[in-house]
């Protein structure tokens, strides 16, 4: 798996903004097959930072209904990446 396919998109919510400011943690949606080592190396190579730790979680998609038709959102994987003090990802600074 190449690095370009591991990180799908950043997660920018109120909670992730608080984590970024207080704990130097950044949230990403990642490929479901990626492990922590692959996520660490992808973030380090893309953003030129040092990663202290990576935490991952699998998010199950919600069941949604529209009348009688039942559907389901996709399952996805979330990674919370903690950086060493002094390192920042400039991508998130303008958001």
Secondary structure, DSSP 4 states (H G I P E B T S, - for coil): --GGGTEEEE---HHHHHHHHHH-EEEEEE-TT--HHHHHHHHHHHH---EEEEEEEEEPPPEEEETTEEEEPPPEEEEEEEEPTT---GGGTT-
